[in-house]
Amino acid sequence: MPVPGLLGIKAVAATYFTSYALLSDGTVRSWGGNMGGQLGAGTREAASTAPVSVLGLTGVTAIAAGGAHAMALLNNGTVATWGGNSYGELGNGTTLKGAEAAGSFVPVIVPNLSGVVAIAAGGGDDVALLGNGTVLAWGENKYGQLGDGTTVEKDVPTPVRGLAGVKAVAIGGVGSLGGHMLALLNDGTVRAIGGNDYGQLGNGSTVNSNSPVMVTGLRGVSAVSAALSHSLALLENGTVVSWGNDSVGELGVGPAPEICGKVPAPCSRTPVQVGLTSVSTISAGVRFSLALSGSKVFAWGLNELGQLGNGTTANSSVPVPVSGLSEVVDLSAGEKHSLALLRSSGPSPVIELAAGSGSLTVSWKAGGGSESWAVSWRPVAAPPVKWGRPVILPPATRSYTISGLSAKPYEVSVSNKSFGHKVLIGTPLG
């Protein structure tokens, strides 16, 4: 259902009983549960059924949330946290040692942390990716998911050992139940750390690891997402793989390939292919999964509370379309609910492709905006080949010419955060 009173949304984040929206002016709104003060509104009053302002936050470029706490990355490379602090999630040297009580009703800056370019939160843990490609983490660490070689709780940012050249991070879990971390490296491979009872680390075993291990057979990965008991990876060719627990179909592959775990359950200890193509975004929730393909959302796994959004409460072991959603540009799966960000109001850009001698010129008509455009291309082939590195263009740009092409069909992708993306096919003149 639509959330009233919100305009100019750039990103969304869902967790336990709470939702967050990052607005284009760099501020954050929240709604839902507030048992740990995670609304960031200055009180621990009952849940809010309408969005409220997270106090004192400006210049926010990214948000993340897990359990009963939230994080915000600021444009100066620092991080603010608020909400529950049961396991040191605030990162400020304090902890409630597992007690379920509020940590901070308002955002507080994580001390001695700077140069951050990306953040992730899950359960009782937080992760910060630095501009130099290294990673810091703090929180519960029950199964060694913070990657410091121990299983000891950390209430300040602590270096993750053995990781370098990282370009994206994800962490999944539930407070008191542990979790695991994924790190996507610049070379398109993935490392995993933490709980592994059902193969969440994807290395062919069910042994926990408090240091990074390589996910078996993964190359060409563009994004990762982690939940308590399973993992997802988006490949550069627009397909998705999954691994870990599959008790309720959260891997999305139909019958699970094997049985594993101390309490035997369907699973896969290595990545398996999900039957989706043209995927641009993935999100792993607690025992269910979401994927954005084109501008439509697909879901699979647990559905007891309608998490799959298909009008039923029946679980599904394969992707099913989410009903009543179109023109989606971003999404986030929480523990019991999900959020979808719809395309900004107003006409979509009209995009055209013109052929020249050894070239293709893509042009578009669109309203003003502050988001950059990205253009990438690849030859039409079966199976699809890797997309070329995107060319990032200023917001005011309305055309781009790709030269040096052969006289054969090419796919050209044009994308923009506000408008989503579109793929056209054209053949240069000989």
C-alpha positions, 0 to 999 in steps of 0.5 A, spaced: 500 500 500 502 507 498 505 510 504 502 517 504 506 524 505 513 522 502 516 525 496 522 525 493 525 518 496 532 516 493 532 509 497 528 505 502 530 500 508 526 495 511 527 491 518 524 488 524 518 492 525 520 499 522 521 502 515 526 508 513 526 512 507 532 517 505 529 523 501 533 527 496 534 533 500 539 528 505 534 527 510 531 521 513 523 519 515 521 513 519 515 509 521 513 503 524 516 500 531 520 504 536 521 499 542 529 501 541 528 508 539 529 506 532 525 511 529 530 516 531 525 521 533 527 523 540 522 518 544 521 511 545 513 512 545 509 507 541 510 505 534 508 511 529 503 509 523 506 515 519 513 517 517 516 522 522 523 525 521 529 522 524 532 528 528 538 531 527 540 528 520 542 532 514 547 530 508 545 523 508 547 519 502 545 512 504 541 508 510 541 501 512 537 498 518 537 491 522 534 488 528 532 494 532 537 499 530 539 503 524 545 507 520 546 513 516 552 514 511 553 522 511 556 526 505 563 527 509 564 520 510 562 519 517 556 514 520 550 516 525 547 510 528 541 510 533 536 505 536 537 499 540 544 497 542 543 490 545 550 488 542 554 494 541 550 496 535 551 504 536 559 503 535 560 508 540 563 503 546 557 502 549 553 496 550 547 493 553 550 486 553 544 483 550 538 486 554 533 489 550 532 496 551 533 503 547 540 505 546 539 512 543 533 515 541 536 520 536 542 519 531 549 519 534 556 519 530 560 513 531 567 516 534 573 515 530 570 513 524 571 516 517 572 515 510 566 511 509 563 509 502 558 504 504 554 501 510 550 495 511 546 492 517 543 486 519 540 483 526 545 485 531 551 487 527 553 493 523 559 494 517 562 500 514 566 499 507 572 504 507 574 508 501 581 504 501 577 497 500 577 495 507 572 493 512 570 495 519 565 491 523 561 491 530 556 488 534 554 481 536 559 477 533 556 470 535 558 466 530 564 470 528 561 474 522 565 480 524 571 477 521 576 479 526 578 472 528 573 471 534 566 470 536 567 476 542 562 482 541 565 488 539 562 495 541 567 499 536 568 499 529 573 493 528 577 491 522 575 485 518 581 481 517 583 478 510 579 483 506 582 488 501 579 490 494 572 490 497 567 494 493 560 492 496 558 489 503 552 485 506 550 482 513 544 478 515 542 476 521 537 476 527 539 479 534 541 473 539 541 468 533 547 470 529 548 471 522 553 472 516 557 477 512 558 477 505 564 482 501 564 483 494 571 484 491 573 488 485 574 482 481 567 480 482 568 474 487 565 474 494 568 472 500 563 470 506 564 470 514 560 467 520 554 462 521 554 456 516 550 451 519 546 451 512 551 453 507 550 460 508 557 461 506 557 458 500 564 454 500 561 447 500 561 446 508 557 447 514 562 449 518 562 457 521 568 461 520 570 467 523 575 469 517 573 470 510 572 464 506 571 464 498 564 463 495 565 457 491 564 458 483 562 465 483 565 470 478 562 476 475 558 478 481 555 485 481 551 485 488 550 481 494 545 481 499 544 476 506 539 474 511 539 470 517 540 463 513 541 464 506 545 469 501 543 472 494 548 474 489 546 478 482 551 477 476 553 482 471 549 478 466 542 480 470 541 473 473 541 471 480 544 465 484 542 463 492 545 459 497 544 457 504 537 454 508 531 452 503 526 450 508 521 454 506 523 455 499 527 462 500 533 459 495 528 460 489 530 454 485 524 449 487 526 442 490 533 444 494 539 440 491 541 437 498 540 436 506 544 439 511 545 442 518 545 439 525 537 439 524 537 436 517 533 441 512 533 442 505 539 447 503 545 448 498 552 449 500 554 452 494 551 457 489 545 455 485 541 459 479 535 462 480 530 462 474 530 470 473 533 474 468 534 482 467 535 483 474 537 489 477 536 489 484 536 483 490 534 483 497 534 477 502 529 478 508 528 473 513 526 466 510 524 470 503 527 473 497 526 479 493 528 481 486 527 487 481 527 485 474 525 490 469 520 494 473 517 488 476 518 485 483 519 477 484 518 474 491 519 467 493 520 463 500 516 464 506 509 467 506 505 466 512 504 474 513 504 475 506 511 477 505 511 475 497 505 480 496 502 475 491 495 475 495 496 469 498 499 466 504 502 460 501 510 459 501 513 459 494 520 455 492 520 459 485 519 466 484 512 469 483 510 476 481 508 481 487 501 483 485 499 491 484 507 493 483 510 496 477 515 501 475 519 500 481 526 502 482 528 500 488 526 495 494 528 492 501 526 486 504 525 486 512 524 481 517 516 481 516 515 486 511 518 489 504 518 496 501 518 498 494 520 505 491 516 507 485 519 511 479 518 518 480 512 521 478 512 525 471 513 522 464 518 517 463 524 519 459 523 517 451 529 514 449 532 513 442 537 509 438 540 511 432 545 508 428 551 511 424 558 508 421 561 504 426 557 507 432 550 508 435 548 514 438 543 513 444 539 520 446 533 521 451 528 526 453 527 527 460 525 532 465 531 536 470 534 532 475 540 531 480 542 524 478 547 522 473 546 517 467 549 511 466 550 508 459 553 501 457 553 496 452 554 489 449 554 485 443 547 481 443 549 474 444 547 467 447 548 466 452 549 473 454 556 476 455 558 481 460 556 488 460 561 493 458 563 498 464 558 504 464 560 511 462 557 515 467 554 522 465 552 528 468 545 529 470 544 535 464 546 530 459 541 527 454 545 523 448 551 519 448 555 516 442 558 509 442 564 509 437 568 503 434 563 498 434 562 492 429 556 492 424 552 487 428 547 488 433 548 491 440 544 492 447 545 499 450 543 500 457 541 507 459 539 508 467 538 513 472 536 513 479 530 517 478 527 513 472 530 506 472 533 503 466 531 501 459 535 497 454 535 498 447 537 494 441 541 497 435 546 495 429 551 500 427 552 501 419 557 498 416 
